[in-house]
Amino acid sequence: MDVSVIYDSFLGFIIIIKRFFLNGNTVKLYIENSGMMNKATNEQALTDYAMIATEHMLSVCTDKLVPRKTVVYETLVDPTVIKVTGERLKRRLFTRFGFLRSNSVPIELVSMKKYYEPYIVISGRYFLNYYRLCDYTITPDNDVEEVILLNQKFYPEKRQNSTASIKLEGEERLVIEKKGFFMLAKDGQEANLETLPSAPSEKNPEETIKKHGIVEIDSEADVDFVRKRLVRRPENLSRIVNEIFEINERVVIYAPRFKLTYVNADTYQEKSIEFDGVTSKRIRDKNNRSRVVGAVKSTLNAIIKK
């Protein structure tokens, strides 16, 4: 008597064939190993993708950050020139819409302050190679009782007055890459490029910072600003293959400014005006300008209606 063992990978169980001879004839006896069949079926349990997603959402992104450089612009304008420019413009500060100025009211300079405005110049990149959860629906013919895919059996869900369907849960692999070059103000908002001219830098910026008491931007604030703009994981993320946040250019520029404060002798009202310490040009707030333009338009519209 001899014994042959056959593993049927398609059906997922083992058949043991025993051959023996009886009266010169060969007799075959088939025995299914039900224990092995149960083991094979258990090993084909579906993956719990939701649990995998939860674990990978807690994983940490790899940071690659270059050291930050500090640049302090030289002051190229003499303070006296700033005062002269301020004298020519001071009466415009105390008018409603830039006209109807009164030359008889004395307007005096009460203070002149020099400070440094910080600008963040930074370049970053975010790369994410990941898997996301997905569902695929197969619609076999209504008379199909069983579908075999990738050595697994699937049974269509059949409902009244609807087509049969099979729902397959799985994952899809995707790649996200974001790059950005930013010029930001100290609050992380987009900076006005017109207010940052080109200028030579101080040879010893650390000494200038200490001498003028410049309040420096936090060492990680610039990185946090860019991280909030670039780094964003998808909600349906399942598994992370590779995740990198990279900063390849990182500079903080401190530009000199002069702030002149005037007072109206009649009303004791104070107004300020600011100038660039490199070009001596007046620094205008875009928000203030838009508010003034809006006020002028509304006033003119009211006059026209009357």
NUROTI-664003 format. One record per residue: x, y, z of N, C-alpha, C in turn; residue in one letter; residue number from 1. Coordinates in steps of 0.1 Angstrom, whole numbers, plus 5000, padded with zeros to 4 digits. Atoms other than C-alpha are relative to their C-alpha. Layout:
<pts>
{{X Y Z} {X Y Z} {X Y Z} 'a' NUM}
...
</pts>
This chain:
<pts>
{{5009 4988 5000} {5000 5000 5000} {5009 5012 5000} 'm' 1}
{{4993 4987 5000} {5013 5035 4992} {4990 5011 5002} 'd' 2}
{{5008 4989 4996} {5001 5069 5003} {5005 5013 4992} 'v' 3}
{{4996 4988 5007} {5001 5101 4982} {4992 5012 5006} 's' 4}
{{5006 4988 4994} {4994 5136 4996} {5000 5011 4990} 'v' 5}
{{5002 4989 5010} {4981 5164 4973} {4994 5012 5007} 'i' 6}
{{5005 4987 4994} {4977 5201 4984} {4993 5008 4988} 'y' 7}
{{5007 4992 5010} {4951 5218 4963} {4999 5015 5004} 'd' 8}
{{4999 4986 4996} {4960 5255 4966} {4988 5008 4995} 's' 9}
{{5012 4993 5005} {4929 5265 4946} {4989 4999 5009} 'f' 10}
{{5011 5003 4990} {4905 5249 4970} {5004 5002 5014} 'l' 11}
{{4996 4997 4986} {4926 5254 5001} {5000 4989 5009} 'g' 12}
{{5000 5011 4990} {4927 5219 5016} {5009 4989 4994} 'f' 13}
{{4991 5011 5004} {4948 5187 5014} {4991 4987 4998} 'i' 14}
{{5007 5013 5003} {4936 5154 4999} {5011 4989 5001} 'i' 15}
{{4991 5011 4998} {4953 5122 5011} {4995 4988 4992} 'i' 16}
{{5005 5011 5009} {4951 5094 4985} {5008 4987 5005} 'i' 17}
{{4995 5012 4996} {4957 5059 4998} {4998 4989 4989} 'k' 18}
{{5001 5010 5010} {4964 5032 4972} {5003 4986 5006} 'r' 19}
{{4997 5013 4996} {4962 4995 4980} {4995 4990 4990} 'f' 20}
{{5003 5010 5010} {4958 4963 4960} {4990 4989 5006} 'f' 21}
{{5010 5010 4995} {4928 4940 4964} {4997 4990 4988} 'l' 22}
{{5002 5010 5011} {4927 4908 4943} {5006 5004 4987} 'n' 23}
{{4994 4996 5012} {4951 4923 4918} {4996 5013 4995} 'g' 24}
{{5005 4987 5005} {4931 4955 4914} {5004 5011 5009} 'n' 25}
{{4996 4989 4992} {4941 4989 4925} {4988 5008 5005} 't' 26}
{{5012 4993 4993} {4917 5006 4950} {5005 5013 5006} 'v' 27}
{{4997 4986 4995} {4919 5044 4958} {4990 5004 5010} 'k' 28}
{{5009 4995 4989} {4906 5059 4990} {5004 5014 5002} 'l' 29}
{{4997 4986 4999} {4903 5097 4992} {4995 5004 5014} 'y' 30}
{{5003 4995 4986} {4905 5113 5027} {5003 5015 5000} 'i' 31}
{{4998 4985 4998} {4900 5151 5032} {5005 5003 5014} 'e' 32}
{{4995 4996 4987} {4921 5165 5060} {4993 5013 5004} 'n' 33}
{{5008 4989 4996} {4895 5188 5075} {5008 5010 5009} 's' 34}
{{4993 4991 4991} {4919 5202 5101} {5009 5009 4993} 'g' 35}
{{4992 4992 5008} {4943 5214 5075} {4992 5010 4992} 'm' 36}
{{5009 4991 5007} {4914 5229 5056} {4996 5012 5009} 'm' 37}
{{5003 4989 4991} {4904 5250 5086} {5011 5009 5002} 'n' 38}
{{4988 4992 4998} {4939 5262 5091} {5002 5009 4988} 'k' 39}
{{4998 4992 5012} {4942 5273 5055} {4990 5011 4999} 'a' 40}
{{5010 4990 5001} {4909 5291 5057} {5002 5012 5010} 't' 41}
{{4997 4990 4990} {4919 5310 5089} {5011 5009 4995} 'n' 42}
{{4989 4992 5004} {4951 5322 5073} {4996 5010 4989} 'e' 43}
{{5004 4991 5010} {4931 5340 5046} {4990 5010 5006} 'q' 44}
{{5009 4990 4993} {4913 5363 5071} {5003 5014 4994} 'a' 45}
{{4998 4987 5006} {4908 5398 5057} {5007 5009 5009} 'l' 46}
{{4992 4991 4993} {4931 5426 5067} {4991 5011 5006} 't' 47}
{{5007 4990 4993} {4918 5451 5093} {5006 5014 4996} 'd' 48}
{{4994 4988 5005} {4926 5483 5073} {4998 5012 5009} 'y' 49}
{{5003 4989 4991} {4910 5506 5098} {5010 5001 5012} 'a' 50}
{{4991 5000 4989} {4933 5495 5126} {5014 5004 4995} 'm' 51}
{{4987 4996 5006} {4964 5499 5103} {5000 5015 4998} 'i' 52}
{{5001 4985 5002} {4952 5535 5094} {5002 5007 5013} 'a' 53}
{{4999 4993 4987} {4949 5544 5131} {5015 5000 5005} 't' 54}
{{4986 5002 4996} {4985 5531 5138} {5009 5010 4993} 'e' 55}
{{4991 4992 5009} {5000 5550 5109} {4998 5015 5002} 'h' 56}
{{5003 4986 4998} {4983 5583 5117} {5008 5006 5012} 'm' 57}
{{4992 4996 4988} {5004 5584 5149} {5015 5000 4997} 'l' 58}
{{4986 5000 5004} {5037 5580 5130} {5005 5014 4998} 's' 59}
{{4994 4986 5000} {5061 5609 5130} {5007 5002 4986} 'v' 60}
{{4995 4996 5013} {5071 5628 5098} {5015 5003 5002} 'c' 61}
{{4985 4997 5000} {5109 5630 5090} {5003 5014 4996} 't' 62}
{{4996 4986 5003} {5122 5666 5092} {5014 5001 4995} 'd' 63}
{{4986 4997 5005} {5152 5678 5072} {5001 5015 4999} 'k' 64}
{{5000 4985 4999} {5159 5714 5082} {5014 5005 4999} 'l' 65}
{{4987 4994 5001} {5188 5736 5072} {5001 5011 5011} 'v' 66}
{{4999 4989 4990} {5202 5761 5098} {4995 5013 4995} 'p' 67}
{{5005 4987 5004} {5186 5795 5098} {5011 5011 4999} 'r' 68}
{{4990 4989 5001} {5206 5825 5086} {4993 5013 5004} 'k' 69}
{{5005 4987 4996} {5201 5860 5099} {5007 5012 4993} 't' 70}
{{4994 4989 5008} {5206 5891 5078} {4994 5013 5005} 'v' 71}
{{5004 4986 4996} {5204 5928 5090} {5004 5010 4990} 'v' 72}
{{4997 4990 5010} {5201 5955 5064} {5007 5012 5006} 'y' 73}
{{4994 4988 4996} {5223 5985 5067} {4990 5012 4998} 'e' 74}
{{5009 4987 5001} {5206 6019 5073} {5008 5009 4991} 't' 75}
{{4993 4992 5010} {5215 6039 5043} {4995 5015 4999} 'l' 76}
{{5006 4987 5000} {5194 6070 5050} {5003 5007 5014} 'v' 77}
{{4997 4992 4988} {5204 6097 5075} {4987 5004 5007} 'd' 78}
{{5013 4996 4993} {5177 6104 5102} {4995 5014 4997} 'p' 79}
{{5004 4986 5003} {5177 6141 5093} {4992 5000 4987} 't' 80}
{{5007 5001 5013} {5166 6132 5058} {4985 4995 5003} 'v' 81}
{{5013 5006 4997} {5137 6112 5073} {4991 5011 5007} 'i' 82}
{{5007 4990 4993} {5127 6142 5095} {4995 5011 4990} 'k' 83}
{{5004 4990 5010} {5127 6166 5065} {4988 4994 4992} 'v' 84}
{{5011 5006 5008} {5105 6142 5045} {4987 4999 5008} 't' 85}
{{5012 5000 4991} {5081 6139 5075} {4994 5013 5001} 'g' 86}
{{5005 4987 4999} {5078 6176 5077} {4991 5004 4988} 'e' 87}
{{5008 4998 5012} {5065 6177 5042} {4987 4993 4999} 'r' 88}
{{5012 5008 5001} {5039 6151 5048} {4991 5000 5013} 'l' 89}
{{5007 5001 4987} {5028 6157 5084} {4985 5005 5000} 'k' 90}
{{5013 4995 5000} {4997 6177 5076} {4990 4991 4994} 'r' 91}
{{5009 5010 5006} {4983 6149 5055} {4995 4990 5010} 'r' 92}
{{5005 5010 4990} {4980 6128 5086} {4988 5004 5007} 'l' 93}
{{5012 4996 4992} {4953 6149 5102} {4989 5005 4991} 'f' 94}
{{5012 4997 5009} {4929 6152 5072} {4992 4988 4998} 't' 95}
{{5009 5012 5000} {4900 6130 5066} {5002 4992 4987} 'r' 96}
{{4999 5008 5013} {4904 6121 5029} {5012 5005 4992} 'f' 97}
{{4988 4996 5007} {4938 6137 5021} {4998 5014 4994} 'g' 98}
{{5001 4987 5004} {4924 6172 5014} {4994 5008 5011} 'f' 99}
{{5005 4991 4990} {4910 6202 5033} {5009 5002 5012} 'l' 100}
{{4990 4999 4990} {4942 6206 5052} {5000 5014 5006} 'r' 101}
{{4999 4987 4994} {4946 6235 5077} {5014 5003 5003} 's' 102}
{{4986 4996 4998} {4980 6252 5075} {5002 5008 5013} 'n' 103}
{{4998 4991 4988} {4973 6274 5106} {5002 4992 5013} 's' 104}
{{4999 5008 4988} {4972 6245 5131} {5014 4995 5001} 'v' 105}
{{4986 5005 4998} {5007 6237 5145} {5000 4985 5002} 'p' 106}
{{4999 5014 4999} {5016 6201 5141} {5015 4997 5004} 'i' 107}
{{4986 5001 4995} {5047 6191 5161} {5004 4985 5000} 'e' 108}
{{4994 5013 4999} {5071 6161 5160} {5003 4997 5015} 'l' 109}
{{4998 5003 4986} {5070 6144 5194} {5010 4989 5002} 'v' 110}
{{4991 5011 4999} {5091 6113 5188} {5004 4995 4987} 's' 111}
{{4994 5007 5012} {5113 6095 5163} {5006 4988 5005} 'm' 112}
{{4996 5013 4995} {5119 6058 5168} {5005 4992 4988} 'k' 113}
{{4995 5009 5010} {5141 6035 5148} {4998 4985 5005} 'k' 114}
{{5002 5014 4997} {5132 5998 5147} {5003 4991 4988} 'y' 115}
{{4997 5009 5012} {5137 5967 5125} {4988 4991 4998} 'y' 116}
{{5012 5009 5004} {5109 5949 5107} {5006 4987 4995} 'e' 117}
{{4995 5013 5004} {5115 5912 5103} {4992 4994 4988} 'p' 118}
{{5006 5007 5012} {5108 5893 5070} {5006 4986 5000} 'y' 119}
{{4995 5014 5001} {5110 5855 5066} {5000 4996 4986} 'i' 120}
{{4998 5006 5013} {5123 5841 5034} {5003 4985 5001} 'v' 121}
{{4998 5014 4997} {5119 5804 5034} {4994 4991 4988} 'i' 122}
{{5004 5009 5011} {5116 5775 5009} {4998 4986 5006} 's' 123}
{{5002 5013 4994} {5101 5741 5018} {4994 4990 4990} 'g' 124}
{{5005 5011 5008} {5090 5707 5004} {4994 4990 5009} 'r' 125}
{{5006 5011 4993} {5066 5681 5016} {4997 4988 4991} 'y' 126}
{{5002 5012 5008} {5066 5645 5003} {4994 4989 5008} 'f' 127}
{{5008 5010 4993} {5042 5618 5012} {4997 4988 4990} 'l' 128}
{{5003 5012 5007} {5042 5583 4998} {4992 4991 5009} 'n' 129}
{{5009 5007 4991} {5012 5564 5012} {4990 4992 4993} 'y' 130}
{{5011 5008 5004} {4984 5540 5009} {4987 5006 5006} 'y' 131}
{{5013 4995 4995} {4947 5550 5012} {4990 4989 4999} 'r' 132}
{{5011 5009 5000} {4916 5530 5019} {4992 5001 4987} 'l' 133}
{{5008 4999 5012} {4895 5521 4989} {4990 4989 5000} 'c' 134}
{{5010 5010 5002} {4864 5501 4979} {4998 4998 4985} 'd' 135}
{{5004 5003 5014} {4857 5484 4946} {4988 4991 5000} 'y' 136}
{{5013 5007 5001} {4823 5471 4937} {5000 4992 4987} 't' 137}
{{5001 5008 5012} {4819 5442 4913} {4985 4996 4999} 'i' 138}
{{5014 5004 5003} {4785 5435 4897} {4999 4988 4991} 't' 139}
{{5001 5012 5008} {4783 5399 4885} {4985 4998 4995} 'p' 140}
{{5013 5003 5004} {4753 5385 4867} {4991 4995 5012} 'd' 141}
{{5009 5003 4989} {4723 5379 4890} {4999 4985 5003} 'n' 142}
{{5001 5015 4998} {4724 5341 4885} {5013 4994 5005} 'd' 143}
{{4987 5005 4995} {4761 5339 4897} {4999 4998 5015} 'v' 144}
{{5001 5004 4986} {4763 5321 4931} {5014 5002 5007} 'e' 145}
{{4987 4999 4994} {4801 5323 4937} {5010 5006 4990} 'e' 146}
{{4989 4994 5008} {4831 5343 4924} {5013 4997 5007} 'v' 147}
{{4987 5002 4995} {4867 5333 4929} {5010 5009 4994} 'i' 148}
{{4990 4990 5004} {4893 5360 4928} {5013 4998 5009} 'l' 149}
{{4988 5001 4992} {4930 5356 4939} {4999 4989 5010} 'l' 150}
{{5001 5012 4991} {4923 5322 4954} {4990 5002 5012} 'n' 151}
{{5009 4998 4990} {4895 5336 4975} {4986 4999 4994} 'q' 152}
{{5014 5001 5004} {4858 5329 4973} {4992 5012 5005} 'k' 153}
{{5009 4989 4996} {4832 5357 4973} {4986 4997 4996} 'f' 154}
{{5014 5003 5003} {4795 5354 4974} {4992 5013 4999} 'y' 155}
{{5007 4987 5003} {4774 5382 4958} {4989 5002 5010} 'p' 156}
{{5012 4996 4992} {4749 5401 4979} {4988 5002 4991} 'e' 157}
{{5012 4999 5009} {4715 5396 4964} {4989 5006 5008} 'k' 158}
{{5011 4994 4994} {4687 5419 4972} {4988 5001 4990} 'r' 159}
{{5012 4999 5008} {4652 5422 4959} {5000 5013 4991} 'q' 160}
{{5001 4989 5010} {4647 5444 4928} {5013 5008 4999} 'n' 161}
{{4987 4993 5002} {4685 5452 4926} {5010 4990 4995} 's' 162}
{{4990 5009 5006} {4715 5438 4909} {5009 4994 5011} 't' 163}
{{4991 5006 4991} {4739 5415 4927} {5013 5007 5000} 'a' 164}
{{4987 4993 4999} {4772 5430 4940} {5009 4993 5010} 's' 165}
{{4989 5005 4991} {4805 5421 4956} {5008 5012 5003} 'i' 166}
{{4992 4988 4995} {4823 5448 4977} {5014 4995 5004} 'k' 167}
{{4986 5003 4997} {4861 5445 4978} {5007 5012 5007} 'l' 168}
{{4993 4990 4993} {4880 5465 5004} {5015 4998 4999} 'e' 169}
{{4986 5001 5002} {4916 5473 4998} {5007 5013 5002} 'g' 170}
{{4992 4988 4999} {4943 5500 4995} {5005 5004 4986} 'e' 171}
{{4994 4994 5012} {4956 5523 4968} {5013 5008 5004} 'e' 172}
{{4987 4993 4997} {4992 5537 4967} {5000 5013 4992} 'r' 173}
{{5000 4987 5006} {4996 5574 4960} {5013 5008 5005} 'l' 174}
{{4988 4991 4996} {5024 5601 4961} {4995 5015 5000} 'v' 175}
{{5003 4986 4999} {5019 5637 4972} {5013 5008 5001} 'i' 176}
{{4988 4991 4999} {5046 5664 4967} {4996 5014 4998} 'e' 177}
{{5003 4986 5001} {5042 5700 4975} {5013 5008 5003} 'k' 178}
{{4989 4991 4999} {5068 5728 4971} {4995 5014 5002} 'k' 179}
{{5004 4986 4999} {5067 5764 4981} {5011 5009 5004} 'g' 180}
{{4990 4989 4996} {5088 5796 4983} {4991 5011 5006} 'f' 181}
{{5008 4991 4993} {5074 5820 5009} {5008 5012 5004} 'f' 182}
{{4995 4988 4994} {5081 5856 5019} {4989 5005 5010} 'm' 183}
{{5010 4998 4990} {5063 5861 5052} {5004 5012 5009} 'l' 184}
{{4998 4990 4989} {5058 5889 5078} {5002 4992 5013} 'a' 185}
{{4997 5006 4987} {5065 5882 5115} {4988 4992 5005} 'k' 186}
{{5012 5007 4995} {5029 5870 5120} {4997 4988 4991} 'd' 187}
{{5002 5011 5009} {5032 5844 5092} {4992 5002 4988} 'g' 188}
{{5008 4997 5012} {5011 5862 5067} {5009 5005 4989} 'q' 189}
{{4992 4996 5011} {5022 5871 5032} {5005 5014 5001} 'e' 190}
{{4994 4987 4999} {5046 5900 5032} {4998 5008 4988} 'a' 191}
{{5001 4991 5011} {5043 5930 5010} {5014 5002 4994} 'n' 192}
{{4987 5000 5006} {5072 5927 4986} {5005 5014 4997} 'l' 193}
{{4996 4986 5003} {5072 5964 4979} {5007 5007 5012} 'e' 194}
{{4994 4994 4989} {5083 5971 5014} {5014 4994 5004} 't' 195}
{{4987 5006 4997} {5115 5951 5012} {5009 5002 4988} 'l' 196}
{{4991 4998 5011} {5141 5966 4989} {5013 4993 5002} 'p' 197}
{{4987 5007 4999} {5175 5952 4982} {5010 5010 5007} 's' 198}
{{4990 4992 4993} {5203 5965 5004} {5012 4992 5005} 'a' 199}
{{4989 5008 4994} {5237 5955 5017} {4997 4997 5015} 'p' 200}
{{5002 5005 4986} {5238 5936 5050} {5011 5004 5009} 's' 201}
{{4990 4997 4990} {5256 5944 5082} {5010 4988 5001} 'e' 202}
{{4990 5010 4999} {5289 5925 5086} {4998 4991 5013} 'k' 203}
{{5002 5007 4987} {5281 5916 5122} {4986 5001 5005} 'n' 204}
{{5015 4998 4996} {5243 5911 5125} {4998 4998 5014} 'p' 205}
{{5003 5003 4986} {5245 5897 5160} {5003 5013 5008} 'e' 206}
{{4997 4987 4992} {5261 5930 5173} {4989 5010 4998} 'e' 207}
{{5010 4990 5003} {5235 5951 5155} {4987 4996 5008} 't' 208}
{{5012 5005 4993} {5207 5929 5170} {5001 5004 5015} 'i' 209}
{{4998 4997 4986} {5221 5934 5205} {5000 5014 5003} 'k' 210}
{{4999 4985 4998} {5228 5971 5201} {4987 5007 4999} 'k' 211}
{{5013 4994 5002} {5193 5980 5189} {4989 4993 5007} 'h' 212}
{{5010 5007 4992} {5175 5955 5211} {4989 4994 4991} 'g' 213}
{{5010 5005 5009} {5159 5938 5181} {4994 4987 5006} 'i' 214}
{{5007 5012 4996} {5133 5912 5191} {5000 4990 4989} 'v' 215}
{{4998 5010 5011} {5142 5881 5171} {4987 4991 4999} 'e' 216}
{{5011 5010 5002} {5116 5857 5157} {5004 4987 5006} 'i' 217}
{{4998 5013 4993} {5113 5824 5176} {5007 4991 4990} 'd' 218}
{{4991 5009 5008} {5138 5798 5163} {4992 4990 4992} 's' 219}
{{5008 5010 5008} {5110 5775 5151} {4988 5006 4994} 'e' 220}
{{5012 4994 5005} {5083 5800 5142} {4999 4999 4985} 'a' 221}
{{5001 5000 5014} {5093 5802 5106} {4998 4986 4994} 'd' 222}
{{5003 5014 5004} {5093 5764 5102} {4986 4997 5002} 'v' 223}
{{5014 5003 4997} {5059 5762 5118} {4991 5006 4990} 'd' 224}
{{5008 4994 5010} {5045 5787 5094} {4999 4992 4987} 'f' 225}
{{4999 5008 5012} {5056 5766 5064} {4994 4987 5002} 'v' 226}
{{5006 5014 4998} {5046 5733 5080} {4985 5001 4999} 'r' 227}
{{5015 4998 5001} {5010 5746 5084} {4995 5001 4986} 'k' 228}
{{5004 4998 5013} {5009 5755 5048} {5001 4988 4991} 'r' 229}
{{4997 5011 5009} {5024 5724 5032} {4996 4986 5006} 'l' 230}
{{5002 5014 4994} {5020 5694 5056} {4985 4998 5003} 'v' 231}
{{5014 5003 4998} {4985 5679 5054} {4998 4985 4996} 'r' 232}
{{5002 5014 5003} {4978 5642 5056} {4985 4998 4996} 'r' 233}
{{5013 5003 5005} {4948 5628 5037} {4992 4993 5011} 'p' 234}
{{5008 5006 4990} {4919 5617 5059} {4999 4985 4998} 'e' 235}
{{5001 5014 5003} {4917 5583 5042} {5013 4992 5000} 'n' 236}
{{4987 5006 5000} {4953 5575 5048} {5000 4987 5008} 'l' 237}
{{5000 5014 4994} {4960 5538 5056} {5014 4997 5005} 's' 238}
{{4987 5003 4996} {4997 5532 5056} {5010 5010 4993} 'r' 239}
{{4990 4991 5005} {5027 5555 5052} {5013 4992 4996} 'i' 240}
{{4988 5006 5004} {5056 5544 5031} {5012 5009 5003} 'v' 241}
{{4989 4990 4997} {5077 5576 5034} {4994 5013 5001} 'n' 242}
{{5006 4986 4998} {5069 5611 5047} {5012 5009 5004} 'e' 243}
{{4989 4991 4998} {5094 5639 5046} {4996 5015 4999} 'i' 244}
{{5001 4986 5000} {5092 5676 5055} {5013 5007 5000} 'f' 245}
{{4986 4995 5002} {5122 5696 5042} {5000 5015 4998} 'e' 246}
{{4997 4985 5002} {5134 5732 5045} {5014 5001 4995} 'i' 247}
{{4987 4999 5006} {5162 5739 5021} {5005 5014 4999} 'n' 248}
{{4995 4986 4999} {5164 5777 5024} {4992 5007 5011} 'e' 249}
{{5006 4994 4988} {5158 5797 5055} {5007 5012 5005} 'r' 250}
{{4994 4987 4997} {5166 5834 5061} {4990 5009 5006} 'v' 251}
{{5008 4989 4994} {5153 5861 5084} {5007 5013 4997} 'v' 252}
{{4994 4987 5003} {5159 5896 5072} {4994 5011 5009} 'i' 253}
{{5005 4989 4992} {5156 5926 5095} {5003 5013 4993} 'y' 254}
{{4999 4988 5008} {5150 5958 5076} {4998 5012 5009} 'a' 255}
{{5001 4988 4991} {5155 5993 5093} {4988 5008 4996} 'p' 256}
{{5012 4991 5001} {5124 6015 5098} {5002 5012 5009} 'r' 257}
{{5001 4988 4991} {5118 6050 5112} {4986 5003 5001} 'f' 258}
{{5014 4997 4997} {5086 6058 5129} {5000 5014 5006} 'k' 259}
{{5002 4987 4995} {5077 6095 5134} {4986 5002 5005} 'l' 260}
{{5013 4998 4994} {5049 6105 5157} {4998 5015 5001} 't' 261}
{{5004 4985 4999} {5032 6140 5154} {4988 5001 5008} 'y' 262}
{{5012 4996 4992} {5006 6157 5176} {4994 5013 4994} 'v' 263}
{{5007 4988 5004} {4980 6182 5166} {4998 5009 5012} 'n' 264}
{{5001 4991 4988} {4982 6212 5190} {4986 5003 5004} 'a' 265}
{{5014 4996 4997} {4945 6219 5188} {4992 4988 5006} 'd' 266}
{{5008 5012 4996} {4931 6184 5193} {5008 4990 5009} 't' 267}
{{4991 5009 4993} {4961 6167 5209} {4999 4986 4995} 'y' 268}
{{5001 5013 5007} {4955 6139 5185} {5014 4996 4995} 'q' 269}
{{4987 5005 5004} {4986 6118 5177} {4998 4991 4987} 'e' 270}
{{4999 5008 5012} {4994 6103 5143} {5014 4996 4997} 'k' 271}
{{4986 5005 5003} {5024 6083 5131} {5001 4998 4985} 's' 272}
{{4997 5002 5013} {5041 6079 5098} {5014 4992 5000} 'i' 273}
{{4988 5008 5000} {5068 6053 5089} {5007 5001 4986} 'e' 274}
{{4992 4999 5012} {5097 6054 5064} {5010 4988 5000} 'f' 275}
{{4990 5010 5002} {5121 6028 5050} {5013 5006 5003} 'd' 276}
{{4986 4996 4997} {5156 6031 5064} {5010 4998 4989} 'g' 277}
{{4991 5003 5012} {5171 6020 5031} {4997 5010 4989} 'v' 278}
{{5004 4991 5012} {5152 6041 5005} {4994 5013 5004} 't' 279}
{{5006 4988 4995} {5136 6068 5027} {4985 5001 4995} 's' 280}
{{5014 5000 5004} {5102 6059 5011} {4990 4998 5011} 'k' 281}
{{5011 5002 4990} {5070 6061 5030} {4995 4986 4999} 'r' 282}
{{5005 5014 5000} {5057 6027 5041} {4985 5002 5002} 'i' 283}
{{5014 4999 4999} {5020 6025 5034} {4993 4987 5003} 'r' 284}
{{5008 5012 4997} {4996 6000 5049} {4989 4998 4990} 'd' 285}
{{5010 5003 5010} {4975 5984 5022} {4986 5000 5005} 'k' 286}
{{5014 5000 4994} {4946 5979 5045} {4995 5014 5003} 'n' 287}
{{5004 4987 4998} {4946 6015 5055} {4996 5007 4987} 'n' 288}
{{5003 4994 5013} {4947 6026 5019} {4986 4995 4995} 'r' 289}
{{5013 5005 5005} {4918 6003 5010} {4988 5006 5008} 's' 290}
{{5011 4995 4992} {4897 6016 5039} {4998 5015 4996} 'r' 291}
{{5002 4986 5004} {4904 6052 5028} {4993 5001 4987} 'v' 292}
{{5006 5000 5013} {4895 6045 4992} {4985 4996 5001} 'v' 293}
{{5014 5003 4998} {4863 6028 5004} {4992 5011 5006} 'g' 294}
{{5008 4989 4993} {4853 6057 5026} {4998 5011 4990} 'a' 295}
{{5001 4989 5010} {4859 6082 4997} {4989 4996 4990} 'v' 296}
{{5011 5004 5010} {4837 6061 4973} {4986 5001 5006} 'k' 297}
{{5013 4999 4994} {4809 6058 4998} {4995 5014 5002} 's' 298}
{{5004 4986 4998} {4809 6095 5005} {4996 5006 4987} 't' 299}
{{5003 4995 5013} {4809 6103 4968} {4986 4995 4995} 'l' 300}
{{5013 5006 5004} {4780 6079 4962} {4989 5006 5007} 'n' 301}
{{5011 4994 4993} {4760 6095 4989} {4997 5014 4995} 'a' 302}
{{5002 4986 5006} {4766 6130 4974} {4992 4999 4987} 'i' 303}
{{5006 5001 5013} {4756 6118 4940} {4985 4997 5001} 'i' 304}
{{5014 5004 4998} {4724 6102 4953} {4991 5012 5004} 'k' 305}
{{5007 4988 4995} {4714 6135 4970} {4998 5010 4988} 'k' 306}
</pts>
